[in-house]
Amino acid sequence: MTTLKQALESGKLDHFIAERKGETGDTDAFDATLRSMAEKSKEVPEASAPDDGDD
């Protein structure tokens, strides 16, 4: 069975897809993962105060 990485590197994505015809995934788990990823973002640190410029 071809891996996704191998299929992309060799330009045979259609072969990768054909090998998996009829497979189904867990849509609830997929949706939960996608929601989890969409809701979490890294906080941007607050900007520091500008220096007085007395160097």
PDB file of N, CA, C and O in Angstrom:
ATOM      1  N   MET A   1       0.851  -1.177   0.000  1.00  0.00           N
ATOM      2  CA  MET A   1       0.000   0.000   0.000  1.00  0.00           C
ATOM      3  C   MET A   1       0.900   1.245   0.000  1.00  0.00           C
ATOM      4  O   MET A   1       1.878   1.323   0.743  1.00  0.00           O
ATOM      5  N   THR A   2       0.555   2.182  -0.824  1.00  0.00           N
ATOM      6  CA  THR A   2       1.301   3.419  -0.978  1.00  0.00           C
ATOM      7  C   THR A   2       0.962   4.395   0.148  1.00  0.00           C
ATOM      8  O   THR A   2      -0.200   4.522   0.534  1.00  0.00           O
ATOM      9  N   THR A   3       1.973   5.082   0.671  1.00  0.00           N
ATOM     10  CA  THR A   3       1.720   6.113   1.674  1.00  0.00           C
ATOM     11  C   THR A   3       1.416   7.420   0.958  1.00  0.00           C
ATOM     12  O   THR A   3       1.741   7.584  -0.218  1.00  0.00           O
ATOM     13  N   LEU A   4       0.798   8.341   1.667  1.00  0.00           N
ATOM     14  CA  LEU A   4       0.485   9.641   1.073  1.00  0.00           C
ATOM     15  C   LEU A   4       1.766  10.355   0.657  1.00  0.00           C
ATOM     16  O   LEU A   4       1.813  10.977  -0.404  1.00  0.00           O
ATOM     17  N   LYS A   5       2.794  10.270   1.478  1.00  0.00           N
ATOM     18  CA  LYS A   5       4.065  10.931   1.158  1.00  0.00           C
ATOM     19  C   LYS A   5       4.652  10.365  -0.137  1.00  0.00           C
ATOM     20  O   LYS A   5       5.104  11.117  -1.000  1.00  0.00           O
ATOM     21  N   GLN A   6       4.643   9.029  -0.266  1.00  0.00           N
ATOM     22  CA  GLN A   6       5.164   8.398  -1.480  1.00  0.00           C
ATOM     23  C   GLN A   6       4.358   8.820  -2.707  1.00  0.00           C
ATOM     24  O   GLN A   6       4.918   9.092  -3.769  1.00  0.00           O
ATOM     25  N   ALA A   7       3.036   8.871  -2.544  1.00  0.00           N
ATOM     26  CA  ALA A   7       2.167   9.245  -3.664  1.00  0.00           C
ATOM     27  C   ALA A   7       2.429  10.678  -4.104  1.00  0.00           C
ATOM     28  O   ALA A   7       2.472  10.963  -5.301  1.00  0.00           O
ATOM     29  N   LEU A   8       2.603  11.570  -3.156  1.00  0.00           N
ATOM     30  CA  LEU A   8       2.866  12.969  -3.505  1.00  0.00           C
ATOM     31  C   LEU A   8       4.222  13.119  -4.175  1.00  0.00           C
ATOM     32  O   LEU A   8       4.359  13.856  -5.151  1.00  0.00           O
ATOM     33  N   GLU A   9       5.236  12.414  -3.647  1.00  0.00           N
ATOM     34  CA  GLU A   9       6.586  12.520  -4.213  1.00  0.00           C
ATOM     35  C   GLU A   9       6.664  11.946  -5.618  1.00  0.00           C
ATOM     36  O   GLU A   9       7.412  12.452  -6.455  1.00  0.00           O
ATOM     37  N   SER A  10       5.895  10.888  -5.885  1.00  0.00           N
ATOM     38  CA  SER A  10       5.954  10.237  -7.198  1.00  0.00           C
ATOM     39  C   SER A  10       4.893  10.753  -8.163  1.00  0.00           C
ATOM     40  O   SER A  10       4.864  10.345  -9.324  1.00  0.00           O
ATOM     41  N   GLY A  11       4.025  11.643  -7.696  1.00  0.00           N
ATOM     42  CA  GLY A  11       2.981  12.189  -8.560  1.00  0.00           C
ATOM     43  C   GLY A  11       1.875  11.187  -8.857  1.00  0.00           C
ATOM     44  O   GLY A  11       1.220  11.274  -9.896  1.00  0.00           O
ATOM     45  N   LYS A  12       1.663  10.236  -7.952  1.00  0.00           N
ATOM     46  CA  LYS A  12       0.652   9.207  -8.179  1.00  0.00           C
ATOM     47  C   LYS A  12      -0.455   9.280  -7.128  1.00  0.00           C
ATOM     48  O   LYS A  12      -0.811   8.272  -6.517  1.00  0.00           O
ATOM     49  N   LEU A  13      -0.984  10.459  -6.929  1.00  0.00           N
ATOM     50  CA  LEU A  13      -2.052  10.651  -5.953  1.00  0.00           C
ATOM     51  C   LEU A  13      -3.302   9.861  -6.348  1.00  0.00           C
ATOM     52  O   LEU A  13      -4.022   9.362  -5.483  1.00  0.00           O
ATOM     53  N   ASP A  14      -3.554   9.751  -7.635  1.00  0.00           N
ATOM     54  CA  ASP A  14      -4.713   8.978  -8.099  1.00  0.00           C
ATOM     55  C   ASP A  14      -4.598   7.508  -7.685  1.00  0.00           C
ATOM     56  O   ASP A  14      -5.604   6.876  -7.362  1.00  0.00           O
ATOM     57  N   HIS A  15      -3.390   6.966  -7.694  1.00  0.00           N
ATOM     58  CA  HIS A  15      -3.154   5.578  -7.266  1.00  0.00           C
ATOM     59  C   HIS A  15      -3.423   5.447  -5.762  1.00  0.00           C
ATOM     60  O   HIS A  15      -4.039   4.479  -5.315  1.00  0.00           O
ATOM     61  N   PHE A  16      -2.962   6.419  -5.000  1.00  0.00           N
ATOM     62  CA  PHE A  16      -3.188   6.430  -3.547  1.00  0.00           C
ATOM     63  C   PHE A  16      -4.684   6.431  -3.239  1.00  0.00           C
ATOM     64  O   PHE A  16      -5.149   5.691  -2.372  1.00  0.00           O
ATOM     65  N   ILE A  17      -5.429   7.269  -3.957  1.00  0.00           N
ATOM     66  CA  ILE A  17      -6.882   7.367  -3.749  1.00  0.00           C
ATOM     67  C   ILE A  17      -7.564   6.066  -4.159  1.00  0.00           C
ATOM     68  O   ILE A  17      -8.462   5.593  -3.463  1.00  0.00           O
ATOM     69  N   ALA A  18      -7.149   5.487  -5.277  1.00  0.00           N
ATOM     70  CA  ALA A  18      -7.762   4.250  -5.770  1.00  0.00           C
ATOM     71  C   ALA A  18      -7.575   3.108  -4.772  1.00  0.00           C
ATOM     72  O   ALA A  18      -8.462   2.268  -4.621  1.00  0.00           O
ATOM     73  N   GLU A  19      -6.439   3.071  -4.095  1.00  0.00           N
ATOM     74  CA  GLU A  19      -6.187   2.025  -3.104  1.00  0.00           C
ATOM     75  C   GLU A  19      -7.138   2.122  -1.912  1.00  0.00           C
ATOM     76  O   GLU A  19      -7.331   1.149  -1.183  1.00  0.00           O
ATOM     77  N   ARG A  20      -7.718   3.277  -1.723  1.00  0.00           N
ATOM     78  CA  ARG A  20      -8.544   3.501  -0.540  1.00  0.00           C
ATOM     79  C   ARG A  20     -10.035   3.644  -0.856  1.00  0.00           C
ATOM     80  O   ARG A  20     -10.805   4.075   0.002  1.00  0.00           O
ATOM     81  N   LYS A  21     -10.440   3.300  -2.039  1.00  0.00           N
ATOM     82  CA  LYS A  21     -11.865   3.374  -2.400  1.00  0.00           C
ATOM     83  C   LYS A  21     -12.674   2.524  -1.434  1.00  0.00           C
ATOM     84  O   LYS A  21     -12.293   1.398  -1.114  1.00  0.00           O
ATOM     85  N   GLY A  22     -13.780   3.065  -0.979  1.00  0.00           N
ATOM     86  CA  GLY A  22     -14.657   2.328  -0.084  1.00  0.00           C
ATOM     87  C   GLY A  22     -14.325   2.488   1.383  1.00  0.00           C
ATOM     88  O   GLY A  22     -15.115   2.080   2.235  1.00  0.00           O
ATOM     89  N   GLU A  23     -13.174   3.073   1.708  1.00  0.00           N
ATOM     90  CA  GLU A  23     -12.832   3.296   3.106  1.00  0.00           C
ATOM     91  C   GLU A  23     -13.655   4.457   3.646  1.00  0.00           C
ATOM     92  O   GLU A  23     -13.921   5.432   2.943  1.00  0.00           O
ATOM     93  N   THR A  24     -14.044   4.334   4.890  1.00  0.00           N
ATOM     94  CA  THR A  24     -14.748   5.434   5.538  1.00  0.00           C
ATOM     95  C   THR A  24     -13.991   5.801   6.801  1.00  0.00           C
ATOM     96  O   THR A  24     -13.311   4.970   7.403  1.00  0.00           O
ATOM     97  N   GLY A  25     -14.117   7.024   7.178  1.00  0.00           N
ATOM     98  CA  GLY A  25     -13.450   7.500   8.381  1.00  0.00           C
ATOM     99  C   GLY A  25     -14.461   7.789   9.474  1.00  0.00           C
ATOM    100  O   GLY A  25     -15.665   7.606   9.297  1.00  0.00           O
ATOM    101  N   ASP A  26     -13.955   8.236  10.590  1.00  0.00           N
ATOM    102  CA  ASP A  26     -14.790   8.589  11.729  1.00  0.00           C
ATOM    103  C   ASP A  26     -15.089  10.083  11.634  1.00  0.00           C
ATOM    104  O   ASP A  26     -14.287  10.908  12.070  1.00  0.00           O
ATOM    105  N   THR A  27     -16.239  10.427  11.065  1.00  0.00           N
ATOM    106  CA  THR A  27     -16.553  11.836  10.832  1.00  0.00           C
ATOM    107  C   THR A  27     -16.689  12.616  12.136  1.00  0.00           C
ATOM    108  O   THR A  27     -16.338  13.795  12.184  1.00  0.00           O
ATOM    109  N   ASP A  28     -17.192  11.980  13.193  1.00  0.00           N
ATOM    110  CA  ASP A  28     -17.313  12.683  14.478  1.00  0.00           C
ATOM    111  C   ASP A  28     -15.942  13.041  15.033  1.00  0.00           C
ATOM    112  O   ASP A  28     -15.742  14.153  15.523  1.00  0.00           O
ATOM    113  N   ALA A  29     -14.996  12.110  14.960  1.00  0.00           N
ATOM    114  CA  ALA A  29     -13.641  12.374  15.440  1.00  0.00           C
ATOM    115  C   ALA A  29     -12.965  13.443  14.588  1.00  0.00           C
ATOM    116  O   ALA A  29     -12.268  14.314  15.109  1.00  0.00           O
ATOM    117  N   PHE A  30     -13.178  13.370  13.268  1.00  0.00           N
ATOM    118  CA  PHE A  30     -12.600  14.366  12.372  1.00  0.00           C
ATOM    119  C   PHE A  30     -13.138  15.757  12.691  1.00  0.00           C
ATOM    120  O   PHE A  30     -12.374  16.716  12.799  1.00  0.00           O
ATOM    121  N   ASP A  31     -14.446  15.858  12.839  1.00  0.00           N
ATOM    122  CA  ASP A  31     -15.064  17.149  13.148  1.00  0.00           C
ATOM    123  C   ASP A  31     -14.581  17.695  14.485  1.00  0.00           C
ATOM    124  O   ASP A  31     -14.318  18.892  14.606  1.00  0.00           O
ATOM    125  N   ALA A  32     -14.462  16.832  15.487  1.00  0.00           N
ATOM    126  CA  ALA A  32     -13.999  17.258  16.800  1.00  0.00           C
ATOM    127  C   ALA A  32     -12.557  17.769  16.725  1.00  0.00           C
ATOM    128  O   ALA A  32     -12.217  18.777  17.345  1.00  0.00           O
ATOM    129  N   THR A  33     -11.726  17.076  15.972  1.00  0.00           N
ATOM    130  CA  THR A  33     -10.333  17.502  15.815  1.00  0.00           C
ATOM    131  C   THR A  33     -10.257  18.838  15.092  1.00  0.00           C
ATOM    132  O   THR A  33      -9.510  19.728  15.497  1.00  0.00           O
ATOM    133  N   LEU A  34     -11.019  18.974  14.039  1.00  0.00           N
ATOM    134  CA  LEU A  34     -11.020  20.216  13.264  1.00  0.00           C
ATOM    135  C   LEU A  34     -11.507  21.393  14.112  1.00  0.00           C
ATOM    136  O   LEU A  34     -10.918  22.473  14.071  1.00  0.00           O
ATOM    137  N   ARG A  35     -12.581  21.184  14.878  1.00  0.00           N
ATOM    138  CA  ARG A  35     -13.086  22.240  15.766  1.00  0.00           C
ATOM    139  C   ARG A  35     -12.041  22.608  16.813  1.00  0.00           C
ATOM    140  O   ARG A  35     -11.840  23.786  17.111  1.00  0.00           O
ATOM    141  N   SER A  36     -11.386  21.609  17.362  1.00  0.00           N
ATOM    142  CA  SER A  36     -10.374  21.847  18.380  1.00  0.00           C
ATOM    143  C   SER A  36      -9.221  22.682  17.821  1.00  0.00           C
ATOM    144  O   SER A  36      -8.731  23.603  18.475  1.00  0.00           O
ATOM    145  N   MET A  37      -8.801  22.347  16.614  1.00  0.00           N
ATOM    146  CA  MET A  37      -7.699  23.082  15.993  1.00  0.00           C
ATOM    147  C   MET A  37      -8.115  24.511  15.655  1.00  0.00           C
ATOM    148  O   MET A  37      -7.306  25.430  15.780  1.00  0.00           O
ATOM    149  N   ALA A  38      -9.345  24.709  15.234  1.00  0.00           N
ATOM    150  CA  ALA A  38      -9.819  26.028  14.831  1.00  0.00           C
ATOM    151  C   ALA A  38     -10.013  26.946  16.028  1.00  0.00           C
ATOM    152  O   ALA A  38      -9.891  28.163  15.892  1.00  0.00           O
ATOM    153  N   GLU A  39     -10.308  26.398  17.180  1.00  0.00           N
ATOM    154  CA  GLU A  39     -10.584  27.212  18.356  1.00  0.00           C
ATOM    155  C   GLU A  39      -9.334  27.632  19.106  1.00  0.00           C
ATOM    156  O   GLU A  39      -9.380  28.564  19.909  1.00  0.00           O
ATOM    157  N   LYS A  40      -8.231  26.970  18.861  1.00  0.00           N
ATOM    158  CA  LYS A  40      -7.017  27.261  19.605  1.00  0.00           C
ATOM    159  C   LYS A  40      -6.021  28.006  18.727  1.00  0.00           C
ATOM    160  O   LYS A  40      -5.662  27.550  17.642  1.00  0.00           O
ATOM    161  N   SER A  41      -5.589  29.146  19.212  1.00  0.00           N
ATOM    162  CA  SER A  41      -4.547  29.876  18.519  1.00  0.00           C
ATOM    163  C   SER A  41      -3.572  30.393  19.561  1.00  0.00           C
ATOM    164  O   SER A  41      -3.933  30.635  20.713  1.00  0.00           O
ATOM    165  N   LYS A  42      -2.354  30.554  19.140  1.00  0.00           N
ATOM    166  CA  LYS A  42      -1.345  31.047  20.068  1.00  0.00           C
ATOM    167  C   LYS A  42      -1.604  32.522  20.342  1.00  0.00           C
ATOM    168  O   LYS A  42      -1.899  33.298  19.434  1.00  0.00           O
ATOM    169  N   GLU A  43      -1.487  32.890  21.607  1.00  0.00           N
ATOM    170  CA  GLU A  43      -1.689  34.293  21.959  1.00  0.00           C
ATOM    171  C   GLU A  43      -0.481  35.106  21.524  1.00  0.00           C
ATOM    172  O   GLU A  43       0.660  34.649  21.598  1.00  0.00           O
ATOM    173  N   VAL A  44      -0.754  36.293  21.081  1.00  0.00           N
ATOM    174  CA  VAL A  44       0.309  37.199  20.665  1.00  0.00           C
ATOM    175  C   VAL A  44       0.779  37.940  21.910  1.00  0.00           C
ATOM    176  O   VAL A  44      -0.032  38.517  22.634  1.00  0.00           O
ATOM    177  N   PRO A  45       2.098  37.927  22.163  1.00  0.00           N
ATOM    178  CA  PRO A  45       2.580  38.635  23.350  1.00  0.00           C
ATOM    179  C   PRO A  45       2.330  40.136  23.232  1.00  0.00           C
ATOM    180  O   PRO A  45       2.369  40.702  22.140  1.00  0.00           O
ATOM    181  N   GLU A  46       2.077  40.756  24.357  1.00  0.00           N
ATOM    182  CA  GLU A  46       1.821  42.192  24.365  1.00  0.00           C
ATOM    183  C   GLU A  46       3.112  42.932  24.018  1.00  0.00           C
ATOM    184  O   GLU A  46       4.196  42.539  24.449  1.00  0.00           O
ATOM    185  N   ALA A  47       2.990  43.989  23.250  1.00  0.00           N
ATOM    186  CA  ALA A  47       4.150  44.766  22.867  1.00  0.00           C
ATOM    187  C   ALA A  47       4.745  45.476  24.067  1.00  0.00           C
ATOM    188  O   ALA A  47       4.030  45.921  24.964  1.00  0.00           O
ATOM    189  N   SER A  48       6.066  45.574  24.067  1.00  0.00           N
ATOM    190  CA  SER A  48       6.725  46.271  25.171  1.00  0.00           C
ATOM    191  C   SER A  48       6.637  47.779  24.949  1.00  0.00           C
ATOM    192  O   SER A  48       6.449  48.244  23.825  1.00  0.00           O
ATOM    193  N   ALA A  49       6.774  48.524  26.024  1.00  0.00           N
ATOM    194  CA  ALA A  49       6.729  49.980  25.942  1.00  0.00           C
ATOM    195  C   ALA A  49       7.974  50.481  25.225  1.00  0.00           C
ATOM    196  O   ALA A  49       9.056  49.918  25.395  1.00  0.00           O
ATOM    197  N   PRO A  50       7.835  51.526  24.430  1.00  0.00           N
ATOM    198  CA  PRO A  50       9.000  52.064  23.723  1.00  0.00           C
ATOM    199  C   PRO A  50      10.026  52.652  24.695  1.00  0.00           C
ATOM    200  O   PRO A  50       9.668  53.210  25.732  1.00  0.00           O
ATOM    201  N   ASP A  51      11.301  52.517  24.342  1.00  0.00           N
ATOM    202  CA  ASP A  51      12.380  53.095  25.163  1.00  0.00           C
ATOM    203  C   ASP A  51      12.377  54.618  25.036  1.00  0.00           C
ATOM    204  O   ASP A  51      11.842  55.179  24.080  1.00  0.00           O
ATOM    205  N   ASP A  52      12.982  55.263  26.016  1.00  0.00           N
ATOM    206  CA  ASP A  52      13.095  56.736  25.992  1.00  0.00           C
ATOM    207  C   ASP A  52      14.089  57.201  24.940  1.00  0.00           C
ATOM    208  O   ASP A  52      14.030  58.351  24.505  1.00  0.00           O
ATOM    209  N   GLY A  53      14.998  56.331  24.526  1.00  0.00           N
ATOM    210  CA  GLY A  53      15.984  56.711  23.500  1.00  0.00           C
ATOM    211  C   GLY A  53      17.162  57.475  24.067  1.00  0.00           C
ATOM    212  O   GLY A  53      17.788  58.246  23.340  1.00  0.00           O
ATOM    213  N   ASP A  54      17.492  57.290  25.345  1.00  0.00           N
ATOM    214  CA  ASP A  54      18.606  57.996  25.970  1.00  0.00           C
ATOM    215  C   ASP A  54      19.896  57.209  25.879  1.00  0.00           C
ATOM    216  O   ASP A  54      20.708  57.275  26.801  1.00  0.00           O
ATOM    217  N   ASP A  55      20.113  56.484  24.834  1.00  0.00           N
ATOM    218  CA  ASP A  55      21.325  55.655  24.720  1.00  0.00           C
ATOM    219  C   ASP A  55      22.539  56.469  24.440  1.00  0.00           C
ATOM    220  O   ASP A  55      23.635  55.922  24.316  1.00  0.00           O
TER     221      ASP A  55
END
